[in-house]
């Protein structure tokens, strides 16, 4: 969906400005923004899993060492 919108918006920029440089810039900026957002989301999910695992490990350790 995002790629479709980018291609359409790039087409309009080419028609208005008469040069494909603006379309290329739009594609690069939107792709970078989407990649950064996905990267941060993935790291937040991994951090939550790590926090849960370490909390579970601590609970198990304290129960066995009483």
SVG drawing of the C-alpha trace seen along z (x, -y; Angstrom):
<svg xmlns="http://www.w3.org/2000/svg" viewBox="-2 -22 22 47">
<polyline fill="none" stroke="black" stroke-width="0.4" points="0.0,0.0 2.8,-2.4 4.7,-1.7 1.5,-2.4 1.0,-5.8 4.7,-6.6 4.6,-5.8 1.5,-7.8 2.8,-10.8 6.1,-10.5 4.3,-10.5 2.5,-13.7 5.9,-15.3 7.4,-14.3 4.4,-15.8 4.6,-19.0 8.4,-19.5 9.3,-17.7 12.2,-15.8 12.4,-12.3 14.7,-13.5 11.8,-14.5 10.2,-11.1 13.4,-9.4 13.8,-11.6 10.2,-10.8 10.9,-7.1 14.1,-7.2 12.6,-9.2 9.5,-7.1 11.5,-3.8 13.9,-5.0 11.1,-6.2 9.3,-2.9 12.5,-0.9 13.3,-2.9 9.8,-2.5 9.9,1.3 13.4,1.5 12.3,-0.3 9.1,1.7 11.1,5.0 13.6,3.9 10.8,2.9 9.2,6.3 12.6,8.0 13.2,5.9 9.8,6.8 10.6,10.5 14.0,10.1 12.5,8.3 9.9,11.1 12.5,13.8 14.8,12.2 11.9,11.7 10.9,15.4 14.5,16.5 14.8,14.4 11.6,15.8 12.8,19.4 16.2,18.7 14.8,17.2 12.3,20.1 15.0,22.8 17.5,21.0 15.4,20.5"/>
</svg>
